[in-house]
Amino acid sequence: MISIVKNKDLFLETLIVPLVQGEILESDIVKLAEELQLPKTLLTEQIKAEKKEVSLFYPVAHKSVTRVYCLGLGTNPTLKMVIDAFKRFLQMEAAKLPSNLSIDISNGNFDPEFISLLTEGIVSGLLLGTYKKGLYQTSNLSTDKWDSEPLNLQFFVNEKFEDIVKIAADKGRAIAETQLKILRLVNSPSNKLTPINFAQEAVISGKEFGYKVEVHDEKAIEKLGLYALKAVGQGSDTPARFIVMEYKPKATGSQLPTVGLVGKGVTFDTGGLSIKGSSNMHYMKSDMGGAAAVFGTMELIAKLKLPVHLVAIIPTTENCVDAKALKPGDVIGSYAEKTIEIIDTDAEGRLILADGIAYLNKNYSPDIMIDVATLTGSCVQTLGYEAGGLFTNNDDLALKLTNAGDRCGERLWRLPLWDSYEGDIKSDIADVKNYSGKPIAGAISAAKFLEFFSNKHTNWAHLDIAGVAFGDAEFYTQKTATAFGVRLLTDFIAGLKK
């Protein structure tokens, strides 16, 4: 629960005060010392408001507050910096914190835009900090603190910012709640999140948030001609699913833009017969990170009731090994009625995306079409764990996506789609091949493959999020999900009318 109050006599026992470096820091500290009846010199000596700084004080003379945490945010903090600071704080202090927290953002001489950013970041960060890492640990299933004691946040604000804070707090909560779901899905092992289970998650969400969900089973996949998806899934006992989600708000008096999203939903990737090494194969439960981002975006857009016609498609399957599995050298069909030569069965994500992209384009004719995938190790080698790869021939679309990523802290970096790379996907016996066979430019050749199936759509983009969808290890012993893409795509879509 989130409440907004103006009377500081109502402070709860635990108070959190975010502080920003700059000209007003000293006056903020003086005012804080007076309000909490703490020695000004003590606060001045300890508080520098640097990033990751947490100072704890015990105002024994105050009638209600027993502990006050001052969180440093550094200079000119971004939304991501605020989210990370409060997420880190909650995870570090969880054992000591009560579920009821007061947060004072009334002292800083902040402008409305920063107040909105700060509020959204605080709410999202604290809620994300409650994420339970041990999903299947029997010892704490019934005793996890934030399950039994949900957070209650009490914001103290200047009266003139009350409406801004309420809107930002509601937005921050909506985004974080969806991201928590996406973290759970991406971190779920493949025996818990199968393609069938994934489809069920979409159906449940659609009923709750008011968007249409249609799930095509293996027979429908065959009938529709989604042959690339069928081929990837034929090596698994768990059948594939093709999920189509659609959100269209009631008439608004103006024509809504139609945005189409496609997410790679490989719930486990062995690599197929071109099998992966065993050392990190357990991380391949995360190979549906693109689909999770698309699913989360659909849920969040519907939850926020944004004015957009959104269609989201998730081809979901396992890529496994058995006697029926796809083989190198095979030639398969596709929804686009193009043939594909299989060079490497571990280049399976682009195959199912090809069917998703072609289906979306033919049946919905979206104004904007974006696919999202944990697609290539090449992109990780190029950009590391700091940014996703962005591929598009539309400069305006590239700029809008890049700006959205910069605003929300889910950054993208544009890589080329030059025609000189087309040779990497040319086949001698089929219309196209799924892998260049070269140890270079792998992310680019994968994007060229997808571009082939976009039917020259002038507003198409491909996001390779292999390095950023799964890798947050700050509070974990292993890599874990990040929910990358949900906030980025939602921010991008929300800005289309601006």
Secondary structure as a PSIPRED ss2 file (coil, helix, strand):
# PSIPRED VFORMAT (PSIPRED V4.0)

   1 M C   1.000  0.000  0.000
   2 I E   0.000  0.000  1.000
   3 S E   0.000  0.000  1.000
   4 I E   0.000  0.000  1.000
   5 V E   0.000  0.000  1.000
   6 K C   1.000  0.000  0.000
   7 N C   1.000  0.000  0.000
   8 K H   0.000  1.000  0.000
   9 D H   0.000  1.000  0.000
  10 L H   0.000  1.000  0.000
  11 F C   1.000  0.000  0.000
  12 L C   1.000  0.000  0.000
  13 E C   1.000  0.000  0.000
  14 T E   0.000  0.000  1.000
  15 L E   0.000  0.000  1.000
  16 I E   0.000  0.000  1.000
  17 V E   0.000  0.000  1.000
  18 P E   0.000  0.000  1.000
  19 L E   0.000  0.000  1.000
  20 V C   1.000  0.000  0.000
  21 Q C   1.000  0.000  0.000
  22 G C   1.000  0.000  0.000
  23 E C   1.000  0.000  0.000
  24 I C   1.000  0.000  0.000
  25 L H   0.000  1.000  0.000
  26 E H   0.000  1.000  0.000
  27 S H   0.000  1.000  0.000
  28 D H   0.000  1.000  0.000
  29 I H   0.000  1.000  0.000
  30 V H   0.000  1.000  0.000
  31 K H   0.000  1.000  0.000
  32 L H   0.000  1.000  0.000
  33 A H   0.000  1.000  0.000
  34 E H   0.000  1.000  0.000
  35 E H   0.000  1.000  0.000
  36 L H   0.000  1.000  0.000
  37 Q C   1.000  0.000  0.000
  38 L C   1.000  0.000  0.000
  39 P C   1.000  0.000  0.000
  40 K H   0.000  1.000  0.000
  41 T H   0.000  1.000  0.000
  42 L H   0.000  1.000  0.000
  43 L H   0.000  1.000  0.000
  44 T H   0.000  1.000  0.000
  45 E H   0.000  1.000  0.000
  46 Q H   0.000  1.000  0.000
  47 I C   1.000  0.000  0.000
  48 K C   1.000  0.000  0.000
  49 A C   1.000  0.000  0.000
  50 E C   1.000  0.000  0.000
  51 K C   1.000  0.000  0.000
  52 K C   1.000  0.000  0.000
  53 E C   1.000  0.000  0.000
  54 V E   0.000  0.000  1.000
  55 S E   0.000  0.000  1.000
  56 L E   0.000  0.000  1.000
  57 F E   0.000  0.000  1.000
  58 Y C   1.000  0.000  0.000
  59 P C   1.000  0.000  0.000
  60 V C   1.000  0.000  0.000
  61 A C   1.000  0.000  0.000
  62 H C   1.000  0.000  0.000
  63 K C   1.000  0.000  0.000
  64 S C   1.000  0.000  0.000
  65 V C   1.000  0.000  0.000
  66 T C   1.000  0.000  0.000
  67 R E   0.000  0.000  1.000
  68 V E   0.000  0.000  1.000
  69 Y E   0.000  0.000  1.000
  70 C E   0.000  0.000  1.000
  71 L E   0.000  0.000  1.000
  72 G E   0.000  0.000  1.000
  73 L C   1.000  0.000  0.000
  74 G C   1.000  0.000  0.000
  75 T C   1.000  0.000  0.000
  76 N C   1.000  0.000  0.000
  77 P C   1.000  0.000  0.000
  78 T C   1.000  0.000  0.000
  79 L H   0.000  1.000  0.000
  80 K H   0.000  1.000  0.000
  81 M H   0.000  1.000  0.000
  82 V H   0.000  1.000  0.000
  83 I H   0.000  1.000  0.000
  84 D H   0.000  1.000  0.000
  85 A H   0.000  1.000  0.000
  86 F H   0.000  1.000  0.000
  87 K H   0.000  1.000  0.000
  88 R H   0.000  1.000  0.000
  89 F H   0.000  1.000  0.000
  90 L H   0.000  1.000  0.000
  91 Q H   0.000  1.000  0.000
  92 M H   0.000  1.000  0.000
  93 E H   0.000  1.000  0.000
  94 A C   1.000  0.000  0.000
  95 A C   1.000  0.000  0.000
  96 K C   1.000  0.000  0.000
  97 L C   1.000  0.000  0.000
  98 P C   1.000  0.000  0.000
  99 S C   1.000  0.000  0.000
 100 N E   0.000  0.000  1.000
 101 L E   0.000  0.000  1.000
 102 S E   0.000  0.000  1.000
 103 I E   0.000  0.000  1.000
 104 D E   0.000  0.000  1.000
 105 I C   1.000  0.000  0.000
 106 S C   1.000  0.000  0.000
 107 N C   1.000  0.000  0.000
 108 G C   1.000  0.000  0.000
 109 N C   1.000  0.000  0.000
 110 F C   1.000  0.000  0.000
 111 D C   1.000  0.000  0.000
 112 P H   0.000  1.000  0.000
 113 E H   0.000  1.000  0.000
 114 F H   0.000  1.000  0.000
 115 I H   0.000  1.000  0.000
 116 S H   0.000  1.000  0.000
 117 L H   0.000  1.000  0.000
 118 L H   0.000  1.000  0.000
 119 T H   0.000  1.000  0.000
 120 E H   0.000  1.000  0.000
 121 G H   0.000  1.000  0.000
 122 I H   0.000  1.000  0.000
 123 V H   0.000  1.000  0.000
 124 S H   0.000  1.000  0.000
 125 G H   0.000  1.000  0.000
 126 L H   0.000  1.000  0.000
 127 L H   0.000  1.000  0.000
 128 L H   0.000  1.000  0.000
 129 G C   1.000  0.000  0.000
 130 T C   1.000  0.000  0.000
 131 Y C   1.000  0.000  0.000
 132 K C   1.000  0.000  0.000
 133 K C   1.000  0.000  0.000
 134 G C   1.000  0.000  0.000
 135 L C   1.000  0.000  0.000
 136 Y C   1.000  0.000  0.000
 137 Q C   1.000  0.000  0.000
 138 T H   0.000  1.000  0.000
 139 S H   0.000  1.000  0.000
 140 N H   0.000  1.000  0.000
 141 L C   1.000  0.000  0.000
 142 S C   1.000  0.000  0.000
 143 T C   1.000  0.000  0.000
 144 D C   1.000  0.000  0.000
 145 K H   0.000  1.000  0.000
 146 W H   0.000  1.000  0.000
 147 D H   0.000  1.000  0.000
 148 S H   0.000  1.000  0.000
 149 E C   1.000  0.000  0.000
 150 P C   1.000  0.000  0.000
 151 L C   1.000  0.000  0.000
 152 N E   0.000  0.000  1.000
 153 L E   0.000  0.000  1.000
 154 Q E   0.000  0.000  1.000
 155 F E   0.000  0.000  1.000
 156 F E   0.000  0.000  1.000
 157 V C   1.000  0.000  0.000
 158 N C   1.000  0.000  0.000
 159 E H   0.000  1.000  0.000
 160 K H   0.000  1.000  0.000
 161 F H   0.000  1.000  0.000
 162 E H   0.000  1.000  0.000
 163 D H   0.000  1.000  0.000
 164 I H   0.000  1.000  0.000
 165 V H   0.000  1.000  0.000
 166 K H   0.000  1.000  0.000
 167 I H   0.000  1.000  0.000
 168 A H   0.000  1.000  0.000
 169 A H   0.000  1.000  0.000
 170 D H   0.000  1.000  0.000
 171 K H   0.000  1.000  0.000
 172 G H   0.000  1.000  0.000
 173 R H   0.000  1.000  0.000
 174 A H   0.000  1.000  0.000
 175 I H   0.000  1.000  0.000
 176 A H   0.000  1.000  0.000
 177 E H   0.000  1.000  0.000
 178 T H   0.000  1.000  0.000
 179 Q H   0.000  1.000  0.000
 180 L H   0.000  1.000  0.000
 181 K H   0.000  1.000  0.000
 182 I H   0.000  1.000  0.000
 183 L H   0.000  1.000  0.000
 184 R H   0.000  1.000  0.000
 185 L H   0.000  1.000  0.000
 186 V H   0.000  1.000  0.000
 187 N H   0.000  1.000  0.000
 188 S C   1.000  0.000  0.000
 189 P C   1.000  0.000  0.000
 190 S C   1.000  0.000  0.000
 191 N C   1.000  0.000  0.000
 192 K C   1.000  0.000  0.000
 193 L C   1.000  0.000  0.000
 194 T C   1.000  0.000  0.000
 195 P H   0.000  1.000  0.000
 196 I H   0.000  1.000  0.000
 197 N H   0.000  1.000  0.000
 198 F H   0.000  1.000  0.000
 199 A H   0.000  1.000  0.000
 200 Q H   0.000  1.000  0.000
 201 E H   0.000  1.000  0.000
 202 A H   0.000  1.000  0.000
 203 V H   0.000  1.000  0.000
 204 I H   0.000  1.000  0.000
 205 S H   0.000  1.000  0.000
 206 G H   0.000  1.000  0.000
 207 K H   0.000  1.000  0.000
 208 E H   0.000  1.000  0.000
 209 F H   0.000  1.000  0.000
 210 G C   1.000  0.000  0.000
 211 Y C   1.000  0.000  0.000
 212 K E   0.000  0.000  1.000
 213 V E   0.000  0.000  1.000
 214 E E   0.000  0.000  1.000
 215 V E   0.000  0.000  1.000
 216 H E   0.000  0.000  1.000
 217 D C   1.000  0.000  0.000
 218 E H   0.000  1.000  0.000
 219 K H   0.000  1.000  0.000
 220 A H   0.000  1.000  0.000
 221 I H   0.000  1.000  0.000
 222 E H   0.000  1.000  0.000
 223 K H   0.000  1.000  0.000
 224 L H   0.000  1.000  0.000
 225 G C   1.000  0.000  0.000
 226 L C   1.000  0.000  0.000
 227 Y H   0.000  1.000  0.000
 228 A H   0.000  1.000  0.000
 229 L H   0.000  1.000  0.000
 230 K H   0.000  1.000  0.000
 231 A H   0.000  1.000  0.000
 232 V H   0.000  1.000  0.000
 233 G H   0.000  1.000  0.000
 234 Q C   1.000  0.000  0.000
 235 G C   1.000  0.000  0.000
 236 S C   1.000  0.000  0.000
 237 D C   1.000  0.000  0.000
 238 T C   1.000  0.000  0.000
 239 P C   1.000  0.000  0.000
 240 A C   1.000  0.000  0.000
 241 R E   0.000  0.000  1.000
 242 F E   0.000  0.000  1.000
 243 I E   0.000  0.000  1.000
 244 V E   0.000  0.000  1.000
 245 M E   0.000  0.000  1.000
 246 E E   0.000  0.000  1.000
 247 Y E   0.000  0.000  1.000
 248 K C   1.000  0.000  0.000
 249 P C   1.000  0.000  0.000
 250 K C   1.000  0.000  0.000
 251 A C   1.000  0.000  0.000
 252 T C   1.000  0.000  0.000
 253 G C   1.000  0.000  0.000
 254 S C   1.000  0.000  0.000
 255 Q C   1.000  0.000  0.000
 256 L C   1.000  0.000  0.000
 257 P C   1.000  0.000  0.000
 258 T E   0.000  0.000  1.000
 259 V E   0.000  0.000  1.000
 260 G E   0.000  0.000  1.000
 261 L E   0.000  0.000  1.000
 262 V E   0.000  0.000  1.000
 263 G E   0.000  0.000  1.000
 264 K C   1.000  0.000  0.000
 265 G E   0.000  0.000  1.000
 266 V E   0.000  0.000  1.000
 267 T E   0.000  0.000  1.000
 268 F E   0.000  0.000  1.000
 269 D E   0.000  0.000  1.000
 270 T C   1.000  0.000  0.000
 271 G C   1.000  0.000  0.000
 272 G C   1.000  0.000  0.000
 273 L C   1.000  0.000  0.000
 274 S C   1.000  0.000  0.000
 275 I C   1.000  0.000  0.000
 276 K C   1.000  0.000  0.000
 277 G C   1.000  0.000  0.000
 278 S C   1.000  0.000  0.000
 279 S C   1.000  0.000  0.000
 280 N C   1.000  0.000  0.000
 281 M H   0.000  1.000  0.000
 282 H H   0.000  1.000  0.000
 283 Y H   0.000  1.000  0.000
 284 M H   0.000  1.000  0.000
 285 K H   0.000  1.000  0.000
 286 S H   0.000  1.000  0.000
 287 D C   1.000  0.000  0.000
 288 M C   1.000  0.000  0.000
 289 G H   0.000  1.000  0.000
 290 G H   0.000  1.000  0.000
 291 A H   0.000  1.000  0.000
 292 A H   0.000  1.000  0.000
 293 A H   0.000  1.000  0.000
 294 V H   0.000  1.000  0.000
 295 F H   0.000  1.000  0.000
 296 G H   0.000  1.000  0.000
 297 T H   0.000  1.000  0.000
 298 M H   0.000  1.000  0.000
 299 E H   0.000  1.000  0.000
 300 L H   0.000  1.000  0.000
 301 I H   0.000  1.000  0.000
 302 A H   0.000  1.000  0.000
 303 K H   0.000  1.000  0.000
 304 L H   0.000  1.000  0.000
 305 K C   1.000  0.000  0.000
 306 L C   1.000  0.000  0.000
 307 P C   1.000  0.000  0.000
 308 V C   1.000  0.000  0.000
 309 H E   0.000  0.000  1.000
 310 L E   0.000  0.000  1.000
 311 V E   0.000  0.000  1.000
 312 A E   0.000  0.000  1.000
 313 I E   0.000  0.000  1.000
 314 I E   0.000  0.000  1.000
 315 P E   0.000  0.000  1.000
 316 T E   0.000  0.000  1.000
 317 T E   0.000  0.000  1.000
 318 E E   0.000  0.000  1.000
 319 N E   0.000  0.000  1.000
 320 C C   1.000  0.000  0.000
 321 V C   1.000  0.000  0.000
 322 D C   1.000  0.000  0.000
 323 A C   1.000  0.000  0.000
 324 K C   1.000  0.000  0.000
 325 A C   1.000  0.000  0.000
 326 L C   1.000  0.000  0.000
 327 K C   1.000  0.000  0.000
 328 P C   1.000  0.000  0.000
 329 G C   1.000  0.000  0.000
 330 D C   1.000  0.000  0.000
 331 V E   0.000  0.000  1.000
 332 I E   0.000  0.000  1.000
 333 G C   1.000  0.000  0.000
 334 S C   1.000  0.000  0.000
 335 Y C   1.000  0.000  0.000
 336 A C   1.000  0.000  0.000
 337 E C   1.000  0.000  0.000
 338 K C   1.000  0.000  0.000
 339 T C   1.000  0.000  0.000
 340 I E   0.000  0.000  1.000
 341 E E   0.000  0.000  1.000
 342 I C   1.000  0.000  0.000
 343 I C   1.000  0.000  0.000
 344 D C   1.000  0.000  0.000
 345 T C   1.000  0.000  0.000
 346 D C   1.000  0.000  0.000
 347 A C   1.000  0.000  0.000
 348 E C   1.000  0.000  0.000
 349 G H   0.000  1.000  0.000
 350 R H   0.000  1.000  0.000
 351 L H   0.000  1.000  0.000
 352 I H   0.000  1.000  0.000
 353 L H   0.000  1.000  0.000
 354 A H   0.000  1.000  0.000
 355 D H   0.000  1.000  0.000
 356 G H   0.000  1.000  0.000
 357 I H   0.000  1.000  0.000
 358 A H   0.000  1.000  0.000
 359 Y H   0.000  1.000  0.000
 360 L H   0.000  1.000  0.000
 361 N H   0.000  1.000  0.000
 362 K H   0.000  1.000  0.000
 363 N H   0.000  1.000  0.000
 364 Y H   0.000  1.000  0.000
 365 S C   1.000  0.000  0.000
 366 P C   1.000  0.000  0.000
 367 D C   1.000  0.000  0.000
 368 I E   0.000  0.000  1.000
 369 M E   0.000  0.000  1.000
 370 I E   0.000  0.000  1.000
 371 D E   0.000  0.000  1.000
 372 V E   0.000  0.000  1.000
 373 A E   0.000  0.000  1.000
 374 T C   1.000  0.000  0.000
 375 L C   1.000  0.000  0.000
 376 T C   1.000  0.000  0.000
 377 G H   0.000  1.000  0.000
 378 S H   0.000  1.000  0.000
 379 C H   0.000  1.000  0.000
 380 V H   0.000  1.000  0.000
 381 Q H   0.000  1.000  0.000
 382 T H   0.000  1.000  0.000
 383 L H   0.000  1.000  0.000
 384 G C   1.000  0.000  0.000
 385 Y C   1.000  0.000  0.000
 386 E C   1.000  0.000  0.000
 387 A C   1.000  0.000  0.000
 388 G E   0.000  0.000  1.000
 389 G E   0.000  0.000  1.000
 390 L E   0.000  0.000  1.000
 391 F E   0.000  0.000  1.000
 392 T C   1.000  0.000  0.000
 393 N C   1.000  0.000  0.000
 394 N C   1.000  0.000  0.000
 395 D H   0.000  1.000  0.000
 396 D H   0.000  1.000  0.000
 397 L H   0.000  1.000  0.000
 398 A H   0.000  1.000  0.000
 399 L H   0.000  1.000  0.000
 400 K H   0.000  1.000  0.000
 401 L H   0.000  1.000  0.000
 402 T H   0.000  1.000  0.000
 403 N H   0.000  1.000  0.000
 404 A H   0.000  1.000  0.000
 405 G H   0.000  1.000  0.000
 406 D H   0.000  1.000  0.000
 407 R H   0.000  1.000  0.000
 408 C H   0.000  1.000  0.000
 409 G C   1.000  0.000  0.000
 410 E C   1.000  0.000  0.000
 411 R C   1.000  0.000  0.000
 412 L E   0.000  0.000  1.000
 413 W E   0.000  0.000  1.000
 414 R E   0.000  0.000  1.000
 415 L C   1.000  0.000  0.000
 416 P C   1.000  0.000  0.000
 417 L C   1.000  0.000  0.000
 418 W C   1.000  0.000  0.000
 419 D H   0.000  1.000  0.000
 420 S H   0.000  1.000  0.000
 421 Y H   0.000  1.000  0.000
 422 E H   0.000  1.000  0.000
 423 G H   0.000  1.000  0.000
 424 D H   0.000  1.000  0.000
 425 I H   0.000  1.000  0.000
 426 K C   1.000  0.000  0.000
 427 S C   1.000  0.000  0.000
 428 D C   1.000  0.000  0.000
 429 I C   1.000  0.000  0.000
 430 A C   1.000  0.000  0.000
 431 D C   1.000  0.000  0.000
 432 V E   0.000  0.000  1.000
 433 K E   0.000  0.000  1.000
 434 N C   1.000  0.000  0.000
 435 Y C   1.000  0.000  0.000
 436 S C   1.000  0.000  0.000
 437 G C   1.000  0.000  0.000
 438 K C   1.000  0.000  0.000
 439 P C   1.000  0.000  0.000
 440 I C   1.000  0.000  0.000
 441 A C   1.000  0.000  0.000
 442 G H   0.000  1.000  0.000
 443 A H   0.000  1.000  0.000
 444 I H   0.000  1.000  0.000
 445 S H   0.000  1.000  0.000
 446 A H   0.000  1.000  0.000
 447 A H   0.000  1.000  0.000
 448 K H   0.000  1.000  0.000
 449 F H   0.000  1.000  0.000
 450 L H   0.000  1.000  0.000
 451 E H   0.000  1.000  0.000
 452 F H   0.000  1.000  0.000
 453 F C   1.000  0.000  0.000
 454 S C   1.000  0.000  0.000
 455 N C   1.000  0.000  0.000
 456 K C   1.000  0.000  0.000
 457 H C   1.000  0.000  0.000
 458 T C   1.000  0.000  0.000
 459 N C   1.000  0.000  0.000
 460 W E   0.000  0.000  1.000
 461 A E   0.000  0.000  1.000
 462 H E   0.000  0.000  1.000
 463 L E   0.000  0.000  1.000
 464 D E   0.000  0.000  1.000
 465 I C   1.000  0.000  0.000
 466 A C   1.000  0.000  0.000
 467 G C   1.000  0.000  0.000
 468 V C   1.000  0.000  0.000
 469 A C   1.000  0.000  0.000
 470 F E   0.000  0.000  1.000
 471 G C   1.000  0.000  0.000
 472 D C   1.000  0.000  0.000
 473 A C   1.000  0.000  0.000
 474 E C   1.000  0.000  0.000
 475 F C   1.000  0.000  0.000
 476 Y C   1.000  0.000  0.000
 477 T C   1.000  0.000  0.000
 478 Q C   1.000  0.000  0.000
 479 K C   1.000  0.000  0.000
 480 T C   1.000  0.000  0.000
 481 A E   0.000  0.000  1.000
 482 T C   1.000  0.000  0.000
 483 A C   1.000  0.000  0.000
 484 F C   1.000  0.000  0.000
 485 G C   1.000  0.000  0.000
 486 V H   0.000  1.000  0.000
 487 R H   0.000  1.000  0.000
 488 L H   0.000  1.000  0.000
 489 L H   0.000  1.000  0.000
 490 T H   0.000  1.000  0.000
 491 D H   0.000  1.000  0.000
 492 F H   0.000  1.000  0.000
 493 I H   0.000  1.000  0.000
 494 A H   0.000  1.000  0.000
 495 G C   1.000  0.000  0.000
 496 L C   1.000  0.000  0.000
 497 K C   1.000  0.000  0.000
 498 K C   1.000  0.000  0.000
